[in-house]
Structures are given as structure tokens and as C-alpha cells.
């Protein structure tokens, strides 16, 4: 009988639990690359091999190898770092990477431009900061996101604690990471397991695809709960968390032209008590491990398992594995998906400053030395740092007497607390070109200039200070969650994008395709009259995405598998 599993399944099975020939390949100096099979295993260790596509053509003409370098993604559950850890991460960016720190849409950092000879050194420097990159990529549970700041309230702290516990519980147990990168040393954090070859949760095949876990505290949906494989929504009574609504089956990726693939919003599966949450997470993961599609990776995410098997069947299996029944989901309400930019006081009376970081890129440019500013603040040791799910950073647990000091440092480095428009404040973009091998078009390098043009349109109708969510990706994989943005732009070809409209402001409804293969000029021309109509015809409290549906620009996506249906292009 023919084994129809995808190639990656054979690579994982033969890898000796993620070792492969990585250790040997790192010693080969005649190439900046590694073996193809090892490049797949490297993802489980938190790294991707990439090349600089800006110079790919030039190097090819000269018969030179591609300009290979590695992206490293950190595992930082909940995004919380001490000032000392921030200093260490800043040093790593300068010593080994491209002198910048890139906040992702999953409350962590990426480094770009790490060459092969520095890869192990970089891993060891991260380890010295009591951090690591394990399971930041690959077919495992990835970095766990929690409500943006644990210091806002007791409920936020409980959400963070749950995130840490789930991250630890679902972490791969193989000793491969320590052997290859740390020469067998145990990581600084004693709570993390040392060398251990058996994988009680993952086995030799791990998961069919990546698996993402998020935890939200209403009314903030800052983690985009419906975009992920499993989510826990805090249910509060008198400020206390009495349990969690459990969501399953969200995911953003799709493939252009393949209607069998589509983004999907998660379903509400049930309610669990606080002491049941870790077990529920485990049983959802193992059910996906055993039920997920291992033949077609494009349909291997949990969202397709639930589409194919049905939510009720999936819930029944999870309950069987848990040994208890889930309750009915309880009432909750989200107000939006963005961060609260600026100062915000926590229940303990400390202050927290969320700083807008355009597309998550922390670097220094003339007149805006952001990286130096944050380093100077970290050197003072007057706050902790939290990476948010919207590519911003929060300086947390700030004493009232230190607020002015932080503000003066930022001002001295040309970093403003205000954002030019609410559209820009609610914007996200993936990295895309020149480093992402999947990118079909620009994203991070292009979105800022597009927003500047759209701000001119907004100014004409006095909408500059209205909250509208815009997101862009360079390909349909959806890393910046564009299908949950009121304005979503997804790269199709260089300079050309699909334009999506109609998502819900609270992140609960997908958008719909409005225009295909539009360039810079066309995007502005299409949105300009819609902004005008919204400004003059919206109902009281009506959000932009809801207006686009009511006004007939797009039809609502009533179910995720209807994402491609009822599309009428302009």
C-alpha cells in the first residue's frame, strides 16, 4: 500500500527527534546554506534559512551563491521581558543580526540577517538571556500569546500565568535543541526541561502543521482570538476569572486560486473551569495530532480538521480524552483588536506605556533613533517590556515618578507618543521582501507610504482620528492577519494586491474580496469614495467594516468556508 504522507512527514520521522544532520551541517564552511531536509527541521528550533532577494539576481549573474542568512524567532510566552533581557536582545541585534529588532504579530521578536557561522553563537547568546527559540516555528505549539499586559489587572496576570503553563506543558521534550546549540547545557531557566528523548505529546511525527494558542481578556481582543487554533477567553465575574470559553479552528493562511484553502474564524467549542484549561489545551492538540491531514499540508491545519470532521465530533473526542464534559460557552463582548496607545494605569497603580512601533521594526534612522531610545530606557532598569500582538511594545510597571523620564528620553530621540492617524495606529504588515522566500509583493517596506496617501483621503472627510483597521501581507499566508482587517491587502505579484473589505472591528468576522490585482494608485482610488461615503452615511457607532457590508460594497462572510463565495469584483 502506497504511503501518501507528505514529504515533511518522512523528514520528521527520520530526524531522530529533530536532530537530523543539523550539527554536522553547521560545520560545513563552503556554503552559507544547509541541507534541504535540515532546513525543515531547523524551523522546530526557531529558525528559517532565507536569502536577500534584493541581490538575488545580481548574484546569479555573477554565478555566486545566494546571499543566505537566517531568521531567528524567539519563544517569549506573553511577550514579557525584563530590562536586562531587553539589553541582551538589543546587543544580539547589533552583534549578530542586521542591527534591528523585529516585533512579530505573535508577541515575540525575530532577528534577520544572521549568517551561518554566527547562528550557534546567536542561539547561545539568547540562552544566556534566559530565553530560547525552541518551538517558535515548526509543526508544534508555537509561542503562546496572552492578553497584552499582565500588569493591568489580576485577570490579565491570570491569563499570562495560564499562557506560561500551557507553553511549558506543550513544549517539545527532545534534547536536540540543547545538544545542537548549547553543547548539551541546560538553559538558564530551571523550569525548562533538559535533555529528554521521548515525546509524550508529539511522538516521532509531531503535528501535521503549526498550532497556535492565544488567551484573551475581554473587552480587549488584542490577540485576535478567532485567528488561532485554540483560544481561551476569560469569563469574569466581579473582576475574577471563573473560567474560560474555549475556541478552536481559527487560521489565516490560504493559497491564491485554490478555493479548497481559506482563512477561518475559530468556533466556540465550550467552557472550562480554570483548573481544566491545560488539560483542554493538551487534548485539543493531541486530537489534531491524530486527526489532522498528513497527506496535504495545505489542508493540514486544525481549521480543516474541524471543517472535515465537524465541531461536534471534534468536541466529543476532546471531551473523551479530557475525561470531562465542557460547559456551554458563556456571554462575553469584545470592543476591538488594537492596542491602547499611550499611558494606561494598572490596578496596582503602576503605569504602562504602549508605544506604537510601525510594522514592529525597531531600528535607528536619522531623526528617529528608536532602538537607542529603548536601550537607554532599559539601561535605567525602571520598567519591564512587553511585546504586543499588534507589533508594538509596552514599557510596564513604571512608577509615576519615572513617567517623565521615559517621555524625555523618547523625545530626545525623536520618538513621539502620538501616531499620525488612527489608521496607522491600527496597521500591521508582515516582513515580506527582501527576506521572506514566500513573499510575492512588498509589505513592511510599502505599507507606511500607502497609509500616508490614504491619510490624505481621510483628511478630506475628517476621518483621520477614526479607528479603522488596515493590514497588509506580501503573500496569502496571512501572517499579519489581513483577512480580519477592515481593509486587508494581500500581495499577488510585485506591486499588485488583492483588496479585502468588510471584516468586523472586534475580529469576529472575515473580510471579502473587493478588488483583485490593484496597484498603489488603484488602491487609493478605490478607497477614497468609500471613505467619503462612510463619513457622510454611517450610522451612529457603525464601524467601517460593517458599513462596507451595509452599503453593498461586499457581502458578509457568514461562514469561513464561504470566504470565496458571493464575490463581485469592481
ChimeraX attribute file (.defattr): number of C-alpha atoms within 10 A of each C-alpha:
attribute: neighborCount
match mode: 1-to-1
recipient: residues
	/A:1	3
	/A:2	4
	/A:3	7
	/A:4	10
	/A:5	14
	/A:6	14
	/A:7	13
	/A:8	19
	/A:9	20
	/A:10	14
	/A:11	18
	/A:12	23
	/A:13	15
	/A:14	14
	/A:15	18
	/A:16	14
	/A:17	24
	/A:18	26
	/A:19	22
	/A:20	22
	/A:21	16
	/A:22	20
	/A:23	15
	/A:24	11
	/A:25	15
	/A:26	19
	/A:27	12
	/A:28	13
	/A:29	10
	/A:30	6
	/A:31	13
	/A:32	18
	/A:33	23
	/A:34	19
	/A:35	12
	/A:36	10
	/A:37	17
	/A:38	21
	/A:39	17
	/A:40	21
	/A:41	25
	/A:42	24
	/A:43	23
	/A:44	24
	/A:45	25
	/A:46	23
	/A:47	27
	/A:48	22
	/A:49	26
	/A:50	23
	/A:51	23
	/A:52	17
	/A:53	18
	/A:54	12
	/A:55	12
	/A:56	16
	/A:57	13
	/A:58	12
	/A:59	14
	/A:60	11
	/A:61	8
	/A:62	8
	/A:63	9
	/A:64	11
	/A:65	13
	/A:66	19
	/A:67	17
	/A:68	20
	/A:69	23
	/A:70	22
	/A:71	21
	/A:72	27
	/A:73	26
	/A:74	25
	/A:75	24
	/A:76	25
	/A:77	26
	/A:78	30
	/A:79	28
	/A:80	25
	/A:81	23
	/A:82	17
	/A:83	21
	/A:84	16
	/A:85	19
	/A:86	21
	/A:87	19
	/A:88	17
	/A:89	22
	/A:90	21
	/A:91	15
	/A:92	22
	/A:93	21
	/A:94	12
	/A:95	13
	/A:96	19
	/A:97	24
	/A:98	14
	/A:99	18
	/A:100	19
	/A:101	21
	/A:102	20
	/A:103	27
	/A:104	26
	/A:105	24
	/A:106	29
	/A:107	28
	/A:108	27
	/A:109	23
	/A:110	22
	/A:111	23
	/A:112	25
	/A:113	24
	/A:114	24
	/A:115	20
	/A:116	22
	/A:117	15
	/A:118	17
	/A:119	21
	/A:120	18
	/A:121	16
	/A:122	23
	/A:123	23
	/A:124	20
	/A:125	19
	/A:126	19
	/A:127	20
	/A:128	15
	/A:129	19
	/A:130	15
	/A:131	20
	/A:132	24
	/A:133	24
	/A:134	25
	/A:135	26
	/A:136	27
	/A:137	25
	/A:138	23
	/A:139	23
	/A:140	25
	/A:141	26
	/A:142	25
	/A:143	29
	/A:144	29
	/A:145	32
	/A:146	34
	/A:147	31
	/A:148	32
	/A:149	26
	/A:150	22
	/A:151	22
	/A:152	21
	/A:153	18
	/A:154	16
	/A:155	22
	/A:156	22
	/A:157	16
	/A:158	20
	/A:159	28
	/A:160	26
	/A:161	16
	/A:162	22
	/A:163	24
	/A:164	18
	/A:165	16
	/A:166	22
	/A:167	23
	/A:168	16
	/A:169	17
	/A:170	20
	/A:171	21
	/A:172	27
	/A:173	21
	/A:174	21
	/A:175	20
	/A:176	25
	/A:177	29
	/A:178	20
	/A:179	16
	/A:180	19
	/A:181	19
	/A:182	17
	/A:183	12
	/A:184	14
	/A:185	16
	/A:186	17
	/A:187	21
	/A:188	13
	/A:189	13
	/A:190	9
	/A:191	8
	/A:192	13
	/A:193	16
	/A:194	18
	/A:195	16
	/A:196	12
	/A:197	13
	/A:198	14
	/A:199	15
	/A:200	11
	/A:201	19
	/A:202	22
	/A:203	14
	/A:204	18
	/A:205	20
	/A:206	23
	/A:207	29
	/A:208	27
	/A:209	22
	/A:210	19
	/A:211	25
	/A:212	21
	/A:213	26
	/A:214	27
	/A:215	30
	/A:216	27
	/A:217	27
	/A:218	18
	/A:219	15
	/A:220	20
	/A:221	26
	/A:222	26
	/A:223	28
	/A:224	28
	/A:225	31
	/A:226	27
	/A:227	30
	/A:228	23
	/A:229	28
	/A:230	28
	/A:231	31
	/A:232	28
	/A:233	27
	/A:234	27
	/A:235	25
	/A:236	17
	/A:237	9
	/A:238	6
	/A:239	10
	/A:240	13
	/A:241	19
	/A:242	14
	/A:243	20
	/A:244	27
	/A:245	25
	/A:246	27
	/A:247	26
	/A:248	28
	/A:249	27
	/A:250	27
	/A:251	27
	/A:252	24
	/A:253	22
	/A:254	19
	/A:255	15
	/A:256	15
	/A:257	8
	/A:258	10
	/A:259	13
	/A:260	12
	/A:261	18
	/A:262	24
	/A:263	28
	/A:264	28
	/A:265	27
	/A:266	25
	/A:267	18
	/A:268	20
	/A:269	21
	/A:270	18
	/A:271	24
	/A:272	24
	/A:273	15
	/A:274	15
	/A:275	11
	/A:276	15
	/A:277	20
	/A:278	17
	/A:279	17
	/A:280	25
	/A:281	21
	/A:282	18
	/A:283	21
	/A:284	22
	/A:285	26
	/A:286	18
	/A:287	18
	/A:288	24
	/A:289	25
	/A:290	13
	/A:291	17
	/A:292	25
	/A:293	22
	/A:294	22
	/A:295	16
	/A:296	14
	/A:297	16
	/A:298	17
	/A:299	20
	/A:300	20
	/A:301	26
	/A:302	31
	/A:303	28
	/A:304	23
	/A:305	19
	/A:306	22
	/A:307	14
	/A:308	13
	/A:309	12
	/A:310	11
	/A:311	18
	/A:312	11
	/A:313	12
	/A:314	21
	/A:315	20
	/A:316	13
	/A:317	15
	/A:318	24
	/A:319	16
	/A:320	12
	/A:321	16
	/A:322	17
	/A:323	12
	/A:324	12
	/A:325	14
	/A:326	20
	/A:327	14
	/A:328	13
	/A:329	17
	/A:330	16
	/A:331	8
	/A:332	13
	/A:333	13
	/A:334	16
	/A:335	13
	/A:336	19
	/A:337	24
	/A:338	23
	/A:339	23
	/A:340	17
	/A:341	20
	/A:342	14
	/A:343	17
	/A:344	15
	/A:345	17
	/A:346	18
	/A:347	10
	/A:348	11
	/A:349	15
	/A:350	15
	/A:351	22
	/A:352	27
	/A:353	24
	/A:354	23
	/A:355	24
	/A:356	25
	/A:357	20
	/A:358	21
	/A:359	28
	/A:360	26
	/A:361	20
	/A:362	21
	/A:363	18
	/A:364	15
	/A:365	11
	/A:366	8
	/A:367	10
	/A:368	17
	/A:369	17
	/A:370	21
	/A:371	18
	/A:372	17
	/A:373	22
	/A:374	23
	/A:375	17
	/A:376	15
	/A:377	21
	/A:378	22
	/A:379	14
	/A:380	13
	/A:381	13
	/A:382	18
	/A:383	23
	/A:384	21
	/A:385	24
	/A:386	27
	/A:387	28
	/A:388	30
	/A:389	29
	/A:390	29
	/A:391	27
	/A:392	26
	/A:393	28
	/A:394	26
	/A:395	25
	/A:396	27
	/A:397	22
	/A:398	21
	/A:399	13
	/A:400	13
	/A:401	9
	/A:402	13
	/A:403	15
	/A:404	10
	/A:405	14
	/A:406	21
	/A:407	15
	/A:408	13
	/A:409	16
	/A:410	22
	/A:411	14
	/A:412	13
	/A:413	19
	/A:414	16
	/A:415	20
	/A:416	15
	/A:417	16
	/A:418	12
	/A:419	17
	/A:420	14
	/A:421	19
	/A:422	19
	/A:423	23
	/A:424	26
	/A:425	26
	/A:426	22
	/A:427	26
	/A:428	32
	/A:429	31
	/A:430	27
	/A:431	24
	/A:432	23
	/A:433	21
	/A:434	19
	/A:435	20
	/A:436	19
	/A:437	14
	/A:438	13
	/A:439	23
	/A:440	21
	/A:441	21
	/A:442	26
	/A:443	27
	/A:444	22
	/A:445	15
	/A:446	17
	/A:447	23
	/A:448	17
	/A:449	12
	/A:450	15
	/A:451	19
	/A:452	15
	/A:453	15
	/A:454	20
	/A:455	22
	/A:456	15
	/A:457	21
	/A:458	22
	/A:459	13
	/A:460	13
	/A:461	16
	/A:462	14
	/A:463	20
	/A:464	19
	/A:465	16
	/A:466	14
	/A:467	18
	/A:468	22
	/A:469	29
	/A:470	27
	/A:471	28
	/A:472	33
	/A:473	30
	/A:474	31
	/A:475	27
	/A:476	25
	/A:477	21
	/A:478	25
	/A:479	22
	/A:480	29
	/A:481	27
	/A:482	32
	/A:483	37
	/A:484	34
	/A:485	30
	/A:486	29
	/A:487	26
	/A:488	29
	/A:489	31
	/A:490	30
	/A:491	26
	/A:492	21
	/A:493	17
	/A:494	14
	/A:495	16
	/A:496	21
	/A:497	27
	/A:498	22
	/A:499	26
	/A:500	25
	/A:501	31
	/A:502	31
	/A:503	28
	/A:504	23
	/A:505	25
	/A:506	24
	/A:507	27
	/A:508	18
	/A:509	25
	/A:510	31
	/A:511	30
	/A:512	29
	/A:513	25
	/A:514	20
	/A:515	19
	/A:516	17
	/A:517	16
	/A:518	20
	/A:519	16
	/A:520	14
	/A:521	10
	/A:522	14
	/A:523	20
	/A:524	18
	/A:525	14
	/A:526	15
	/A:527	17
	/A:528	18
	/A:529	13
	/A:530	17
	/A:531	21
	/A:532	16
	/A:533	15
	/A:534	19
	/A:535	17
	/A:536	10
	/A:537	12
	/A:538	16
	/A:539	11
	/A:540	6
	/A:541	6
	/A:542	13
	/A:543	21
	/A:544	25
	/A:545	26
	/A:546	20
	/A:547	22
	/A:548	24
	/A:549	18
	/A:550	15
	/A:551	14
	/A:552	10
	/A:553	19
	/A:554	24
	/A:555	21
	/A:556	25
	/A:557	21
	/A:558	12
	/A:559	12
	/A:560	19
	/A:561	17
	/A:562	17
	/A:563	22
	/A:564	17
	/A:565	16
	/A:566	13
	/A:567	16
	/A:568	12
	/A:569	11
	/A:570	10
